[in-house]
Amino acid sequence: MQQRFAQQMKKGALDMLVLKLLEHEEKYGYQLISELRERSGGAVSLKEGTLYPLLYRLEDGGLVASRTAAKTAKEPARKYYAITEQGRTALGEMFEVWSEFNGCVSSIMEEEQ
């Protein structure tokens, strides 16, 4: 049951985390999956079936843009994603809401009865 609760809580933060990883450079899908897993110490481990619909939704919302890099002798063709200016603004707003919500939850949970 604990895993189900963890999944629900992580789902609410995934858009923000993906935008944060794209803040300084464009990345392709597998790179995002690996970096999320690594930087979270394994706590955020996504499957492609979760990441790509999220990226498509962010792209449809104008928060990320994509480009397809041509196949080379050493690498397959890859689709890279980059944060847009609208995405940067949204990232700041998401983090503000997240921080406020986190403070509220902590306040309630730490309150003595």
Phi and psi restraints in degrees (range 20) as a CNS / XPLOR table:
assign (resid 1 and name C) (resid 2 and name N)
       (resid 2 and name CA) (resid 2 and name C) 1.0 -58.8 20.0 2
assign (resid 2 and name N) (resid 2 and name CA)
       (resid 2 and name C) (resid 3 and name N) 1.0 -38.6 20.0 2
assign (resid 2 and name C) (resid 3 and name N)
       (resid 3 and name CA) (resid 3 and name C) 1.0 -63.0 20.0 2
assign (resid 3 and name N) (resid 3 and name CA)
       (resid 3 and name C) (resid 4 and name N) 1.0 -38.2 20.0 2
assign (resid 3 and name C) (resid 4 and name N)
       (resid 4 and name CA) (resid 4 and name C) 1.0 -63.0 20.0 2
assign (resid 4 and name N) (resid 4 and name CA)
       (resid 4 and name C) (resid 5 and name N) 1.0 -42.7 20.0 2
assign (resid 4 and name C) (resid 5 and name N)
       (resid 5 and name CA) (resid 5 and name C) 1.0 -63.9 20.0 2
assign (resid 5 and name N) (resid 5 and name CA)
       (resid 5 and name C) (resid 6 and name N) 1.0 -42.9 20.0 2
assign (resid 5 and name C) (resid 6 and name N)
       (resid 6 and name CA) (resid 6 and name C) 1.0 -61.4 20.0 2
assign (resid 6 and name N) (resid 6 and name CA)
       (resid 6 and name C) (resid 7 and name N) 1.0 -42.6 20.0 2
assign (resid 6 and name C) (resid 7 and name N)
       (resid 7 and name CA) (resid 7 and name C) 1.0 -62.0 20.0 2
assign (resid 7 and name N) (resid 7 and name CA)
       (resid 7 and name C) (resid 8 and name N) 1.0 -42.4 20.0 2
assign (resid 7 and name C) (resid 8 and name N)
       (resid 8 and name CA) (resid 8 and name C) 1.0 -63.8 20.0 2
assign (resid 8 and name N) (resid 8 and name CA)
       (resid 8 and name C) (resid 9 and name N) 1.0 -42.2 20.0 2
assign (resid 8 and name C) (resid 9 and name N)
       (resid 9 and name CA) (resid 9 and name C) 1.0 -68.8 20.0 2
assign (resid 9 and name N) (resid 9 and name CA)
       (resid 9 and name C) (resid 10 and name N) 1.0 -40.3 20.0 2
assign (resid 9 and name C) (resid 10 and name N)
       (resid 10 and name CA) (resid 10 and name C) 1.0 -65.6 20.0 2
assign (resid 10 and name N) (resid 10 and name CA)
       (resid 10 and name C) (resid 11 and name N) 1.0 -38.0 20.0 2
assign (resid 10 and name C) (resid 11 and name N)
       (resid 11 and name CA) (resid 11 and name C) 1.0 -56.5 20.0 2
assign (resid 11 and name N) (resid 11 and name CA)
       (resid 11 and name C) (resid 12 and name N) 1.0 -37.6 20.0 2
assign (resid 11 and name C) (resid 12 and name N)
       (resid 12 and name CA) (resid 12 and name C) 1.0 -68.7 20.0 2
assign (resid 12 and name N) (resid 12 and name CA)
       (resid 12 and name C) (resid 13 and name N) 1.0 -19.6 20.0 2
assign (resid 12 and name C) (resid 13 and name N)
       (resid 13 and name CA) (resid 13 and name C) 1.0 -105.8 20.0 2
assign (resid 13 and name N) (resid 13 and name CA)
       (resid 13 and name C) (resid 14 and name N) 1.0 -6.6 20.0 2
assign (resid 13 and name C) (resid 14 and name N)
       (resid 14 and name CA) (resid 14 and name C) 1.0 -61.4 20.0 2
assign (resid 14 and name N) (resid 14 and name CA)
       (resid 14 and name C) (resid 15 and name N) 1.0 -43.3 20.0 2
assign (resid 14 and name C) (resid 15 and name N)
       (resid 15 and name CA) (resid 15 and name C) 1.0 -56.6 20.0 2
assign (resid 15 and name N) (resid 15 and name CA)
       (resid 15 and name C) (resid 16 and name N) 1.0 -46.9 20.0 2
assign (resid 15 and name C) (resid 16 and name N)
       (resid 16 and name CA) (resid 16 and name C) 1.0 -63.1 20.0 2
assign (resid 16 and name N) (resid 16 and name CA)
       (resid 16 and name C) (resid 17 and name N) 1.0 -42.9 20.0 2
assign (resid 16 and name C) (resid 17 and name N)
       (resid 17 and name CA) (resid 17 and name C) 1.0 -65.8 20.0 2
assign (resid 17 and name N) (resid 17 and name CA)
       (resid 17 and name C) (resid 18 and name N) 1.0 -41.3 20.0 2
assign (resid 17 and name C) (resid 18 and name N)
       (resid 18 and name CA) (resid 18 and name C) 1.0 -65.8 20.0 2
assign (resid 18 and name N) (resid 18 and name CA)
       (resid 18 and name C) (resid 19 and name N) 1.0 -43.5 20.0 2
assign (resid 18 and name C) (resid 19 and name N)
       (resid 19 and name CA) (resid 19 and name C) 1.0 -61.5 20.0 2
assign (resid 19 and name N) (resid 19 and name CA)
       (resid 19 and name C) (resid 20 and name N) 1.0 -39.0 20.0 2
assign (resid 19 and name C) (resid 20 and name N)
       (resid 20 and name CA) (resid 20 and name C) 1.0 -62.6 20.0 2
assign (resid 20 and name N) (resid 20 and name CA)
       (resid 20 and name C) (resid 21 and name N) 1.0 -40.9 20.0 2
assign (resid 20 and name C) (resid 21 and name N)
       (resid 21 and name CA) (resid 21 and name C) 1.0 -67.3 20.0 2
assign (resid 21 and name N) (resid 21 and name CA)
       (resid 21 and name C) (resid 22 and name N) 1.0 -25.1 20.0 2
assign (resid 21 and name C) (resid 22 and name N)
       (resid 22 and name CA) (resid 22 and name C) 1.0 -91.6 20.0 2
assign (resid 22 and name N) (resid 22 and name CA)
       (resid 22 and name C) (resid 23 and name N) 1.0 -0.6 20.0 2
assign (resid 22 and name C) (resid 23 and name N)
       (resid 23 and name CA) (resid 23 and name C) 1.0 -60.1 20.0 2
assign (resid 23 and name N) (resid 23 and name CA)
       (resid 23 and name C) (resid 24 and name N) 1.0 -35.0 20.0 2
assign (resid 23 and name C) (resid 24 and name N)
       (resid 24 and name CA) (resid 24 and name C) 1.0 -110.5 20.0 2
assign (resid 24 and name N) (resid 24 and name CA)
       (resid 24 and name C) (resid 25 and name N) 1.0 -18.8 20.0 2
assign (resid 24 and name C) (resid 25 and name N)
       (resid 25 and name CA) (resid 25 and name C) 1.0 -160.1 20.0 2
assign (resid 25 and name N) (resid 25 and name CA)
       (resid 25 and name C) (resid 26 and name N) 1.0 153.6 20.0 2
assign (resid 25 and name C) (resid 26 and name N)
       (resid 26 and name CA) (resid 26 and name C) 1.0 -71.5 20.0 2
assign (resid 26 and name N) (resid 26 and name CA)
       (resid 26 and name C) (resid 27 and name N) 1.0 152.8 20.0 2
assign (resid 26 and name C) (resid 27 and name N)
       (resid 27 and name CA) (resid 27 and name C) 1.0 -145.0 20.0 2
assign (resid 27 and name N) (resid 27 and name CA)
       (resid 27 and name C) (resid 28 and name N) 1.0 158.8 20.0 2
assign (resid 27 and name C) (resid 28 and name N)
       (resid 28 and name CA) (resid 28 and name C) 1.0 -101.5 20.0 2
assign (resid 28 and name N) (resid 28 and name CA)
       (resid 28 and name C) (resid 29 and name N) 1.0 167.3 20.0 2
assign (resid 28 and name C) (resid 29 and name N)
       (resid 29 and name CA) (resid 29 and name C) 1.0 -51.6 20.0 2
assign (resid 29 and name N) (resid 29 and name CA)
       (resid 29 and name C) (resid 30 and name N) 1.0 -53.4 20.0 2
assign (resid 29 and name C) (resid 30 and name N)
       (resid 30 and name CA) (resid 30 and name C) 1.0 -62.4 20.0 2
assign (resid 30 and name N) (resid 30 and name CA)
       (resid 30 and name C) (resid 31 and name N) 1.0 -34.7 20.0 2
assign (resid 30 and name C) (resid 31 and name N)
       (resid 31 and name CA) (resid 31 and name C) 1.0 -61.4 20.0 2
assign (resid 31 and name N) (resid 31 and name CA)
       (resid 31 and name C) (resid 32 and name N) 1.0 -43.2 20.0 2
assign (resid 31 and name C) (resid 32 and name N)
       (resid 32 and name CA) (resid 32 and name C) 1.0 -64.0 20.0 2
assign (resid 32 and name N) (resid 32 and name CA)
       (resid 32 and name C) (resid 33 and name N) 1.0 -44.8 20.0 2
assign (resid 32 and name C) (resid 33 and name N)
       (resid 33 and name CA) (resid 33 and name C) 1.0 -59.1 20.0 2
assign (resid 33 and name N) (resid 33 and name CA)
       (resid 33 and name C) (resid 34 and name N) 1.0 -47.8 20.0 2
assign (resid 33 and name C) (resid 34 and name N)
       (resid 34 and name CA) (resid 34 and name C) 1.0 -63.4 20.0 2
assign (resid 34 and name N) (resid 34 and name CA)
       (resid 34 and name C) (resid 35 and name N) 1.0 -44.1 20.0 2
assign (resid 34 and name C) (resid 35 and name N)
       (resid 35 and name CA) (resid 35 and name C) 1.0 -68.8 20.0 2
assign (resid 35 and name N) (resid 35 and name CA)
       (resid 35 and name C) (resid 36 and name N) 1.0 -38.3 20.0 2
assign (resid 35 and name C) (resid 36 and name N)
       (resid 36 and name CA) (resid 36 and name C) 1.0 -61.0 20.0 2
assign (resid 36 and name N) (resid 36 and name CA)
       (resid 36 and name C) (resid 37 and name N) 1.0 -45.6 20.0 2
assign (resid 36 and name C) (resid 37 and name N)
       (resid 37 and name CA) (resid 37 and name C) 1.0 -63.1 20.0 2
assign (resid 37 and name N) (resid 37 and name CA)
       (resid 37 and name C) (resid 38 and name N) 1.0 -46.8 20.0 2
assign (resid 37 and name C) (resid 38 and name N)
       (resid 38 and name CA) (resid 38 and name C) 1.0 -65.7 20.0 2
assign (resid 38 and name N) (resid 38 and name CA)
       (resid 38 and name C) (resid 39 and name N) 1.0 -49.7 20.0 2
assign (resid 38 and name C) (resid 39 and name N)
       (resid 39 and name CA) (resid 39 and name C) 1.0 -72.0 20.0 2
assign (resid 39 and name N) (resid 39 and name CA)
       (resid 39 and name C) (resid 40 and name N) 1.0 -20.3 20.0 2
assign (resid 39 and name C) (resid 40 and name N)
       (resid 40 and name CA) (resid 40 and name C) 1.0 -96.9 20.0 2
assign (resid 40 and name N) (resid 40 and name CA)
       (resid 40 and name C) (resid 41 and name N) 1.0 4.8 20.0 2
assign (resid 40 and name C) (resid 41 and name N)
       (resid 41 and name CA) (resid 41 and name C) 1.0 65.6 20.0 2
assign (resid 41 and name N) (resid 41 and name CA)
       (resid 41 and name C) (resid 42 and name N) 1.0 27.3 20.0 2
assign (resid 41 and name C) (resid 42 and name N)
       (resid 42 and name CA) (resid 42 and name C) 1.0 90.5 20.0 2
assign (resid 42 and name N) (resid 42 and name CA)
       (resid 42 and name C) (resid 43 and name N) 1.0 -5.9 20.0 2
assign (resid 42 and name C) (resid 43 and name N)
       (resid 43 and name CA) (resid 43 and name C) 1.0 -69.9 20.0 2
assign (resid 43 and name N) (resid 43 and name CA)
       (resid 43 and name C) (resid 44 and name N) 1.0 -31.0 20.0 2
assign (resid 43 and name C) (resid 44 and name N)
       (resid 44 and name CA) (resid 44 and name C) 1.0 -112.9 20.0 2
assign (resid 44 and name N) (resid 44 and name CA)
       (resid 44 and name C) (resid 45 and name N) 1.0 100.2 20.0 2
assign (resid 44 and name C) (resid 45 and name N)
       (resid 45 and name CA) (resid 45 and name C) 1.0 -123.4 20.0 2
assign (resid 45 and name N) (resid 45 and name CA)
       (resid 45 and name C) (resid 46 and name N) 1.0 105.5 20.0 2
assign (resid 45 and name C) (resid 46 and name N)
       (resid 46 and name CA) (resid 46 and name C) 1.0 -98.5 20.0 2
assign (resid 46 and name N) (resid 46 and name CA)
       (resid 46 and name C) (resid 47 and name N) 1.0 153.0 20.0 2
assign (resid 46 and name C) (resid 47 and name N)
       (resid 47 and name CA) (resid 47 and name C) 1.0 -98.9 20.0 2
assign (resid 47 and name N) (resid 47 and name CA)
       (resid 47 and name C) (resid 48 and name N) 1.0 159.0 20.0 2
assign (resid 47 and name C) (resid 48 and name N)
       (resid 48 and name CA) (resid 48 and name C) 1.0 -57.5 20.0 2
assign (resid 48 and name N) (resid 48 and name CA)
       (resid 48 and name C) (resid 49 and name N) 1.0 -35.0 20.0 2
assign (resid 48 and name C) (resid 49 and name N)
       (resid 49 and name CA) (resid 49 and name C) 1.0 -66.3 20.0 2
assign (resid 49 and name N) (resid 49 and name CA)
       (resid 49 and name C) (resid 50 and name N) 1.0 -15.0 20.0 2
assign (resid 49 and name C) (resid 50 and name N)
       (resid 50 and name CA) (resid 50 and name C) 1.0 -96.9 20.0 2
assign (resid 50 and name N) (resid 50 and name CA)
       (resid 50 and name C) (resid 51 and name N) 1.0 -43.3 20.0 2
assign (resid 50 and name C) (resid 51 and name N)
       (resid 51 and name CA) (resid 51 and name C) 1.0 -67.9 20.0 2
assign (resid 51 and name N) (resid 51 and name CA)
       (resid 51 and name C) (resid 52 and name N) 1.0 -48.7 20.0 2
assign (resid 51 and name C) (resid 52 and name N)
       (resid 52 and name CA) (resid 52 and name C) 1.0 -64.7 20.0 2
assign (resid 52 and name N) (resid 52 and name CA)
       (resid 52 and name C) (resid 53 and name N) 1.0 -41.8 20.0 2
assign (resid 52 and name C) (resid 53 and name N)
       (resid 53 and name CA) (resid 53 and name C) 1.0 -61.3 20.0 2
assign (resid 53 and name N) (resid 53 and name CA)
       (resid 53 and name C) (resid 54 and name N) 1.0 -35.0 20.0 2
assign (resid 53 and name C) (resid 54 and name N)
       (resid 54 and name CA) (resid 54 and name C) 1.0 -63.2 20.0 2
assign (resid 54 and name N) (resid 54 and name CA)
       (resid 54 and name C) (resid 55 and name N) 1.0 -45.9 20.0 2
assign (resid 54 and name C) (resid 55 and name N)
       (resid 55 and name CA) (resid 55 and name C) 1.0 -63.3 20.0 2
assign (resid 55 and name N) (resid 55 and name CA)
       (resid 55 and name C) (resid 56 and name N) 1.0 -40.6 20.0 2
assign (resid 55 and name C) (resid 56 and name N)
       (resid 56 and name CA) (resid 56 and name C) 1.0 -64.5 20.0 2
assign (resid 56 and name N) (resid 56 and name CA)
       (resid 56 and name C) (resid 57 and name N) 1.0 -39.2 20.0 2
assign (resid 56 and name C) (resid 57 and name N)
       (resid 57 and name CA) (resid 57 and name C) 1.0 -65.7 20.0 2
assign (resid 57 and name N) (resid 57 and name CA)
       (resid 57 and name C) (resid 58 and name N) 1.0 -42.8 20.0 2
assign (resid 57 and name C) (resid 58 and name N)
       (resid 58 and name CA) (resid 58 and name C) 1.0 -63.3 20.0 2
assign (resid 58 and name N) (resid 58 and name CA)
       (resid 58 and name C) (resid 59 and name N) 1.0 -38.6 20.0 2
assign (resid 58 and name C) (resid 59 and name N)
       (resid 59 and name CA) (resid 59 and name C) 1.0 -67.6 20.0 2
assign (resid 59 and name N) (resid 59 and name CA)
       (resid 59 and name C) (resid 60 and name N) 1.0 -44.1 20.0 2
assign (resid 59 and name C) (resid 60 and name N)
       (resid 60 and name CA) (resid 60 and name C) 1.0 -61.0 20.0 2
assign (resid 60 and name N) (resid 60 and name CA)
       (resid 60 and name C) (resid 61 and name N) 1.0 -31.1 20.0 2
assign (resid 60 and name C) (resid 61 and name N)
       (resid 61 and name CA) (resid 61 and name C) 1.0 -84.7 20.0 2
assign (resid 61 and name N) (resid 61 and name CA)
       (resid 61 and name C) (resid 62 and name N) 1.0 -0.6 20.0 2
assign (resid 61 and name C) (resid 62 and name N)
       (resid 62 and name CA) (resid 62 and name C) 1.0 79.7 20.0 2
assign (resid 62 and name N) (resid 62 and name CA)
       (resid 62 and name C) (resid 63 and name N) 1.0 11.7 20.0 2
assign (resid 62 and name C) (resid 63 and name N)
       (resid 63 and name CA) (resid 63 and name C) 1.0 -87.0 20.0 2
assign (resid 63 and name N) (resid 63 and name CA)
       (resid 63 and name C) (resid 64 and name N) 1.0 -24.0 20.0 2
assign (resid 63 and name C) (resid 64 and name N)
       (resid 64 and name CA) (resid 64 and name C) 1.0 -134.6 20.0 2
assign (resid 64 and name N) (resid 64 and name CA)
       (resid 64 and name C) (resid 65 and name N) 1.0 157.8 20.0 2
assign (resid 64 and name C) (resid 65 and name N)
       (resid 65 and name CA) (resid 65 and name C) 1.0 -124.7 20.0 2
assign (resid 65 and name N) (resid 65 and name CA)
       (resid 65 and name C) (resid 66 and name N) 1.0 153.3 20.0 2
assign (resid 65 and name C) (resid 66 and name N)
       (resid 66 and name CA) (resid 66 and name C) 1.0 -125.3 20.0 2
assign (resid 66 and name N) (resid 66 and name CA)
       (resid 66 and name C) (resid 67 and name N) 1.0 158.3 20.0 2
assign (resid 66 and name C) (resid 67 and name N)
       (resid 67 and name CA) (resid 67 and name C) 1.0 -145.7 20.0 2
assign (resid 67 and name N) (resid 67 and name CA)
       (resid 67 and name C) (resid 68 and name N) 1.0 149.0 20.0 2
assign (resid 67 and name C) (resid 68 and name N)
       (resid 68 and name CA) (resid 68 and name C) 1.0 -104.3 20.0 2
assign (resid 68 and name N) (resid 68 and name CA)
       (resid 68 and name C) (resid 69 and name N) 1.0 123.5 20.0 2
assign (resid 68 and name C) (resid 69 and name N)
       (resid 69 and name CA) (resid 69 and name C) 1.0 -86.9 20.0 2
assign (resid 69 and name N) (resid 69 and name CA)
       (resid 69 and name C) (resid 70 and name N) 1.0 139.0 20.0 2
assign (resid 69 and name C) (resid 70 and name N)
       (resid 70 and name CA) (resid 70 and name C) 1.0 -65.8 20.0 2
assign (resid 70 and name N) (resid 70 and name CA)
       (resid 70 and name C) (resid 71 and name N) 1.0 150.5 20.0 2
assign (resid 70 and name C) (resid 71 and name N)
       (resid 71 and name CA) (resid 71 and name C) 1.0 -65.9 20.0 2
assign (resid 71 and name N) (resid 71 and name CA)
       (resid 71 and name C) (resid 72 and name N) 1.0 139.4 20.0 2
assign (resid 71 and name C) (resid 72 and name N)
       (resid 72 and name CA) (resid 72 and name C) 1.0 -119.6 20.0 2
assign (resid 72 and name N) (resid 72 and name CA)
       (resid 72 and name C) (resid 73 and name N) 1.0 177.5 20.0 2
assign (resid 72 and name C) (resid 73 and name N)
       (resid 73 and name CA) (resid 73 and name C) 1.0 -62.6 20.0 2
assign (resid 73 and name N) (resid 73 and name CA)
       (resid 73 and name C) (resid 74 and name N) 1.0 -30.7 20.0 2
assign (resid 73 and name C) (resid 74 and name N)
       (resid 74 and name CA) (resid 74 and name C) 1.0 -99.7 20.0 2
assign (resid 74 and name N) (resid 74 and name CA)
       (resid 74 and name C) (resid 75 and name N) 1.0 -20.5 20.0 2
assign (resid 74 and name C) (resid 75 and name N)
       (resid 75 and name CA) (resid 75 and name C) 1.0 -134.1 20.0 2
assign (resid 75 and name N) (resid 75 and name CA)
       (resid 75 and name C) (resid 76 and name N) 1.0 145.8 20.0 2
assign (resid 75 and name C) (resid 76 and name N)
       (resid 76 and name CA) (resid 76 and name C) 1.0 -73.9 20.0 2
assign (resid 76 and name N) (resid 76 and name CA)
       (resid 76 and name C) (resid 77 and name N) 1.0 168.2 20.0 2
assign (resid 76 and name C) (resid 77 and name N)
       (resid 77 and name CA) (resid 77 and name C) 1.0 -63.3 20.0 2
assign (resid 77 and name N) (resid 77 and name CA)
       (resid 77 and name C) (resid 78 and name N) 1.0 134.7 20.0 2
assign (resid 77 and name C) (resid 78 and name N)
       (resid 78 and name CA) (resid 78 and name C) 1.0 -130.6 20.0 2
assign (resid 78 and name N) (resid 78 and name CA)
       (resid 78 and name C) (resid 79 and name N) 1.0 148.1 20.0 2
assign (resid 78 and name C) (resid 79 and name N)
       (resid 79 and name CA) (resid 79 and name C) 1.0 -100.4 20.0 2
assign (resid 79 and name N) (resid 79 and name CA)
       (resid 79 and name C) (resid 80 and name N) 1.0 119.9 20.0 2
assign (resid 79 and name C) (resid 80 and name N)
       (resid 80 and name CA) (resid 80 and name C) 1.0 -101.0 20.0 2
assign (resid 80 and name N) (resid 80 and name CA)
       (resid 80 and name C) (resid 81 and name N) 1.0 145.4 20.0 2
assign (resid 80 and name C) (resid 81 and name N)
       (resid 81 and name CA) (resid 81 and name C) 1.0 -118.9 20.0 2
assign (resid 81 and name N) (resid 81 and name CA)
       (resid 81 and name C) (resid 82 and name N) 1.0 141.4 20.0 2
assign (resid 81 and name C) (resid 82 and name N)
       (resid 82 and name CA) (resid 82 and name C) 1.0 -135.3 20.0 2
assign (resid 82 and name N) (resid 82 and name CA)
       (resid 82 and name C) (resid 83 and name N) 1.0 145.7 20.0 2
assign (resid 82 and name C) (resid 83 and name N)
       (resid 83 and name CA) (resid 83 and name C) 1.0 -73.6 20.0 2
assign (resid 83 and name N) (resid 83 and name CA)
       (resid 83 and name C) (resid 84 and name N) 1.0 143.9 20.0 2
assign (resid 83 and name C) (resid 84 and name N)
       (resid 84 and name CA) (resid 84 and name C) 1.0 -98.1 20.0 2
assign (resid 84 and name N) (resid 84 and name CA)
       (resid 84 and name C) (resid 85 and name N) 1.0 173.1 20.0 2
assign (resid 84 and name C) (resid 85 and name N)
       (resid 85 and name CA) (resid 85 and name C) 1.0 -61.6 20.0 2
assign (resid 85 and name N) (resid 85 and name CA)
       (resid 85 and name C) (resid 86 and name N) 1.0 -39.6 20.0 2
assign (resid 85 and name C) (resid 86 and name N)
       (resid 86 and name CA) (resid 86 and name C) 1.0 -62.0 20.0 2
assign (resid 86 and name N) (resid 86 and name CA)
       (resid 86 and name C) (resid 87 and name N) 1.0 -37.9 20.0 2
assign (resid 86 and name C) (resid 87 and name N)
       (resid 87 and name CA) (resid 87 and name C) 1.0 -66.4 20.0 2
assign (resid 87 and name N) (resid 87 and name CA)
       (resid 87 and name C) (resid 88 and name N) 1.0 -38.2 20.0 2
assign (resid 87 and name C) (resid 88 and name N)
       (resid 88 and name CA) (resid 88 and name C) 1.0 -62.9 20.0 2
assign (resid 88 and name N) (resid 88 and name CA)
       (resid 88 and name C) (resid 89 and name N) 1.0 -42.9 20.0 2
assign (resid 88 and name C) (resid 89 and name N)
       (resid 89 and name CA) (resid 89 and name C) 1.0 -63.1 20.0 2
assign (resid 89 and name N) (resid 89 and name CA)
       (resid 89 and name C) (resid 90 and name N) 1.0 -46.1 20.0 2
assign (resid 89 and name C) (resid 90 and name N)
       (resid 90 and name CA) (resid 90 and name C) 1.0 -62.4 20.0 2
assign (resid 90 and name N) (resid 90 and name CA)
       (resid 90 and name C) (resid 91 and name N) 1.0 -39.3 20.0 2
assign (resid 90 and name C) (resid 91 and name N)
       (resid 91 and name CA) (resid 91 and name C) 1.0 -59.6 20.0 2
assign (resid 91 and name N) (resid 91 and name CA)
       (resid 91 and name C) (resid 92 and name N) 1.0 -45.8 20.0 2
assign (resid 91 and name C) (resid 92 and name N)
       (resid 92 and name CA) (resid 92 and name C) 1.0 -60.6 20.0 2
assign (resid 92 and name N) (resid 92 and name CA)
       (resid 92 and name C) (resid 93 and name N) 1.0 -42.3 20.0 2
assign (resid 92 and name C) (resid 93 and name N)
       (resid 93 and name CA) (resid 93 and name C) 1.0 -67.2 20.0 2
assign (resid 93 and name N) (resid 93 and name CA)
       (resid 93 and name C) (resid 94 and name N) 1.0 -41.8 20.0 2
assign (resid 93 and name C) (resid 94 and name N)
       (resid 94 and name CA) (resid 94 and name C) 1.0 -60.9 20.0 2
assign (resid 94 and name N) (resid 94 and name CA)
       (resid 94 and name C) (resid 95 and name N) 1.0 -44.2 20.0 2
assign (resid 94 and name C) (resid 95 and name N)
       (resid 95 and name CA) (resid 95 and name C) 1.0 -66.2 20.0 2
assign (resid 95 and name N) (resid 95 and name CA)
       (resid 95 and name C) (resid 96 and name N) 1.0 -36.7 20.0 2
assign (resid 95 and name C) (resid 96 and name N)
       (resid 96 and name CA) (resid 96 and name C) 1.0 -63.1 20.0 2
assign (resid 96 and name N) (resid 96 and name CA)
       (resid 96 and name C) (resid 97 and name N) 1.0 -47.0 20.0 2
assign (resid 96 and name C) (resid 97 and name N)
       (resid 97 and name CA) (resid 97 and name C) 1.0 -63.1 20.0 2
assign (resid 97 and name N) (resid 97 and name CA)
       (resid 97 and name C) (resid 98 and name N) 1.0 -44.5 20.0 2
assign (resid 97 and name C) (resid 98 and name N)
       (resid 98 and name CA) (resid 98 and name C) 1.0 -59.9 20.0 2
assign (resid 98 and name N) (resid 98 and name CA)
       (resid 98 and name C) (resid 99 and name N) 1.0 -46.0 20.0 2
assign (resid 98 and name C) (resid 99 and name N)
       (resid 99 and name CA) (resid 99 and name C) 1.0 -62.7 20.0 2
assign (resid 99 and name N) (resid 99 and name CA)
       (resid 99 and name C) (resid 100 and name N) 1.0 -43.2 20.0 2
assign (resid 99 and name C) (resid 100 and name N)
       (resid 100 and name CA) (resid 100 and name C) 1.0 -63.7 20.0 2
assign (resid 100 and name N) (resid 100 and name CA)
       (resid 100 and name C) (resid 101 and name N) 1.0 -45.5 20.0 2
assign (resid 100 and name C) (resid 101 and name N)
       (resid 101 and name CA) (resid 101 and name C) 1.0 -63.6 20.0 2
assign (resid 101 and name N) (resid 101 and name CA)
       (resid 101 and name C) (resid 102 and name N) 1.0 -43.1 20.0 2
assign (resid 101 and name C) (resid 102 and name N)
       (resid 102 and name CA) (resid 102 and name C) 1.0 -59.9 20.0 2
assign (resid 102 and name N) (resid 102 and name CA)
       (resid 102 and name C) (resid 103 and name N) 1.0 -41.3 20.0 2
assign (resid 102 and name C) (resid 103 and name N)
       (resid 103 and name CA) (resid 103 and name C) 1.0 -62.9 20.0 2
assign (resid 103 and name N) (resid 103 and name CA)
       (resid 103 and name C) (resid 104 and name N) 1.0 -41.6 20.0 2
assign (resid 103 and name C) (resid 104 and name N)
       (resid 104 and name CA) (resid 104 and name C) 1.0 -64.1 20.0 2
assign (resid 104 and name N) (resid 104 and name CA)
       (resid 104 and name C) (resid 105 and name N) 1.0 -45.9 20.0 2
assign (resid 104 and name C) (resid 105 and name N)
       (resid 105 and name CA) (resid 105 and name C) 1.0 -61.8 20.0 2
assign (resid 105 and name N) (resid 105 and name CA)
       (resid 105 and name C) (resid 106 and name N) 1.0 -45.8 20.0 2
assign (resid 105 and name C) (resid 106 and name N)
       (resid 106 and name CA) (resid 106 and name C) 1.0 -61.4 20.0 2
assign (resid 106 and name N) (resid 106 and name CA)
       (resid 106 and name C) (resid 107 and name N) 1.0 -41.2 20.0 2
assign (resid 106 and name C) (resid 107 and name N)
       (resid 107 and name CA) (resid 107 and name C) 1.0 -61.5 20.0 2
assign (resid 107 and name N) (resid 107 and name CA)
       (resid 107 and name C) (resid 108 and name N) 1.0 -44.8 20.0 2
assign (resid 107 and name C) (resid 108 and name N)
       (resid 108 and name CA) (resid 108 and name C) 1.0 -67.9 20.0 2
assign (resid 108 and name N) (resid 108 and name CA)
       (resid 108 and name C) (resid 109 and name N) 1.0 -45.4 20.0 2
assign (resid 108 and name C) (resid 109 and name N)
       (resid 109 and name CA) (resid 109 and name C) 1.0 -67.9 20.0 2
assign (resid 109 and name N) (resid 109 and name CA)
       (resid 109 and name C) (resid 110 and name N) 1.0 -30.3 20.0 2
assign (resid 109 and name C) (resid 110 and name N)
       (resid 110 and name CA) (resid 110 and name C) 1.0 -90.8 20.0 2
assign (resid 110 and name N) (resid 110 and name CA)
       (resid 110 and name C) (resid 111 and name N) 1.0 -7.5 20.0 2
assign (resid 110 and name C) (resid 111 and name N)
       (resid 111 and name CA) (resid 111 and name C) 1.0 -68.5 20.0 2
assign (resid 111 and name N) (resid 111 and name CA)
       (resid 111 and name C) (resid 112 and name N) 1.0 135.6 20.0 2
assign (resid 111 and name C) (resid 112 and name N)
       (resid 112 and name CA) (resid 112 and name C) 1.0 -84.3 20.0 2
assign (resid 112 and name N) (resid 112 and name CA)
       (resid 112 and name C) (resid 113 and name N) 1.0 141.7 20.0 2
